């Protein structure tokens, strides 16, 4: 089972991202239900790892995090492979991500070591299905795109199902960031 930890997005933010997607010259856009901010990709998980991680996340004590999406970006220099909206990397977000990486390691996972760049994927790009210069111009044109600030008060453990027509993500468990949030969950 391939799993990851991520932040879900409020409906209003998803709506703004869908409107922005509409303006972009790409064919294979992510469906809004797939919008999220990946904090830690965990990879293949064994049951005992998931149990230990579940225990740690159930006791998590972190203040809610306020975020804002601002701008667009591309991953892949000469050949872009990911079109995304950029998430402003606040100190609280970066600290949360680092804490989750530590918890994942303690549970026996080997999370990715590449630098964390918070983003929301809008489209995975395949050669021949988009015009890179046109897309780069659209990213520059819409560099001022931003959402209002929003607060996240929990993280999700998601399972990724890879399919020929794109990935499907299933929420396995939601973890409030604080004891107060856990009391409301029950």
C-alpha positions as CSV (number, residue, x, y, z in Angstrom):
1,X,0.0,0.0,0.0
2,X,1.5,3.4,-1.1
3,X,0.8,6.1,1.5
4,X,1.5,9.7,2.2
5,X,0.6,12.5,4.7
6,X,-1.1,15.6,3.4
7,X,-3.2,18.6,4.1
8,X,-6.7,18.7,2.7
9,X,-8.0,22.0,1.2
10,X,-11.2,23.9,2.0
11,X,-13.9,23.8,-0.6
12,X,-13.5,27.6,-1.4
13,X,-9.8,27.1,-2.1
14,X,-10.5,24.1,-4.3
15,X,-13.0,26.2,-6.3
16,X,-10.4,28.9,-6.8
17,X,-7.9,26.3,-8.1
18,X,-10.4,24.9,-10.5
19,X,-11.0,28.4,-11.9
20,X,-7.3,28.9,-12.3
21,X,-6.9,25.4,-13.9
22,X,-9.5,26.4,-16.5
23,X,-7.2,29.2,-17.7
24,X,-4.2,27.0,-18.3
25,X,-3.3,25.3,-21.6
26,X,-3.1,21.7,-20.4
27,X,-5.3,18.6,-21.2
28,X,-4.9,16.2,-18.3
29,X,-5.9,18.3,-15.3
30,X,-6.1,16.9,-11.8
31,X,-9.7,16.5,-10.6
32,X,-10.5,18.8,-7.6
33,X,-10.9,15.9,-5.3
34,X,-7.2,15.1,-5.8
35,X,-6.1,18.6,-4.6
36,X,-3.9,18.4,-1.5
37,X,-0.6,19.5,-0.1
38,X,1.7,16.5,0.3
39,X,3.8,16.8,3.5
40,X,5.6,13.5,3.5
41,X,5.5,10.7,0.9
42,X,5.9,7.5,2.8
43,X,5.9,4.9,0.0
44,X,5.0,1.3,0.6
45,X,3.8,0.7,4.1
46,X,3.7,-2.4,6.3
47,X,0.9,-2.8,8.8
48,X,3.2,-2.5,11.8
49,X,4.6,0.8,10.4
50,X,1.1,2.1,9.9
51,X,0.1,1.1,13.5
52,X,3.1,2.9,15.0
53,X,2.6,6.0,12.8
54,X,-1.1,6.0,13.7
55,X,-0.2,6.0,17.4
56,X,2.2,8.9,17.0
57,X,-0.2,11.0,14.9
58,X,-3.0,10.4,17.3
59,X,-1.0,12.2,20.0
60,X,0.2,15.0,17.8
61,X,0.2,18.5,19.5
62,X,0.7,21.3,17.0
63,X,-1.1,24.6,16.6
64,X,-3.3,25.0,13.5
65,X,-1.4,26.3,10.4
66,X,-2.4,29.3,8.3
67,X,-1.6,29.0,4.7
68,X,-1.9,30.9,1.4
69,X,-1.5,29.7,-2.2
70,X,0.4,32.3,-4.3
71,X,1.6,31.8,-7.8
72,X,2.1,28.9,-10.2
73,X,5.1,26.8,-11.0
74,X,6.5,23.9,-13.0
75,X,8.7,21.0,-11.9
76,X,11.1,19.8,-14.6
77,X,13.5,22.2,-16.2
78,X,13.8,21.3,-19.9
79,X,10.8,19.0,-19.9
80,X,8.1,20.1,-17.5
81,X,6.3,17.2,-15.8
82,X,4.2,18.9,-13.1
83,X,2.1,22.1,-13.2
84,X,1.2,23.3,-9.7
85,X,0.1,26.2,-7.5
86,X,2.7,27.3,-5.0
87,X,2.0,27.2,-1.3
88,X,3.8,29.9,0.7
89,X,6.3,28.1,2.9
90,X,5.5,29.6,6.3
91,X,7.7,28.7,9.3
92,X,4.8,26.8,10.9
93,X,4.2,24.7,7.8
94,X,7.9,23.9,7.5
95,X,8.1,22.9,11.2
96,X,5.0,20.7,10.8
97,X,6.5,18.9,7.8
98,X,9.9,18.4,9.6
99,X,8.0,17.0,12.6
100,X,6.1,14.5,10.4
101,X,9.3,13.4,8.7
102,X,10.7,12.6,12.2
103,X,7.6,10.7,13.2
104,X,7.6,8.7,10.0
105,X,11.3,7.7,10.5
106,X,10.5,6.7,14.1
107,X,7.7,4.4,12.7
108,X,10.2,2.7,10.3
109,X,9.5,4.6,7.1
110,X,12.3,6.0,4.9
111,X,10.6,9.3,3.6
112,X,11.9,11.0,0.5
113,X,15.0,13.2,1.2
114,X,14.5,15.8,-1.5
115,X,13.8,19.3,-0.4
116,X,10.2,20.0,0.6
117,X,8.5,22.4,-1.8
118,X,4.9,22.9,-0.7
119,X,2.5,22.9,-3.7
120,X,-0.8,21.7,-5.0
121,X,-0.5,19.7,-8.3
122,X,-2.9,21.1,-10.9
123,X,-1.8,18.8,-13.7
124,X,0.8,16.0,-14.5
125,X,2.3,16.8,-17.9
126,X,3.0,14.2,-20.5
127,X,5.2,15.0,-23.6
128,X,3.1,15.7,-26.7
129,X,0.0,16.7,-24.7
130,X,1.0,20.3,-24.0
131,X,3.1,23.1,-25.6
132,X,5.8,24.0,-23.1
133,X,6.5,27.5,-24.3
134,X,2.8,28.3,-24.2
135,X,2.5,26.8,-20.7
136,X,5.5,28.7,-19.5
137,X,4.0,31.9,-20.8
138,X,0.7,31.1,-19.0
139,X,2.6,30.5,-15.7
140,X,4.3,33.8,-16.0
141,X,1.0,35.5,-17.0
142,X,-0.8,34.1,-13.9
143,X,2.1,34.6,-11.5
144,X,-0.1,36.9,-9.4
145,X,-2.7,34.2,-8.7
146,X,-3.3,33.8,-5.0
147,X,-6.0,32.7,-2.7
148,X,-7.0,34.1,0.6
149,X,-5.3,32.7,3.7
150,X,-6.9,29.6,5.1
151,X,-6.3,27.5,8.3
152,X,-5.7,23.8,8.4
153,X,-6.2,22.0,11.7
154,X,-5.5,18.4,10.7
155,X,-3.6,16.2,8.5
156,X,-4.6,13.1,6.5
157,X,-3.0,9.8,5.9
158,X,-3.8,8.9,2.3
159,X,-3.5,5.8,0.2
160,X,-2.5,6.3,-3.5
161,X,-4.0,4.0,-6.2
162,X,-2.1,4.4,-9.4
163,X,-4.2,3.8,-12.5
164,X,-3.8,4.3,-16.2
165,X,-6.1,7.3,-16.2
166,X,-4.4,9.0,-13.2
167,X,-4.1,8.5,-9.5
168,X,-6.9,8.1,-7.0
169,X,-6.3,9.1,-3.4
170,X,-8.3,7.6,-0.5
171,X,-8.3,9.2,3.0
172,X,-7.4,6.4,5.4
173,X,-7.5,8.5,8.6
174,X,-7.7,12.2,9.6
175,X,-5.6,13.5,12.5
176,X,-6.4,16.7,14.2
177,X,-3.3,18.7,15.1
178,X,-4.3,19.3,18.7
179,X,-6.0,17.7,21.6
180,X,-8.9,20.2,21.2
181,X,-9.4,19.0,17.6
182,X,-9.4,15.4,18.7
183,X,-12.0,16.1,21.4
184,X,-14.2,17.6,18.6
185,X,-13.6,14.6,16.4
186,X,-15.0,12.1,19.0
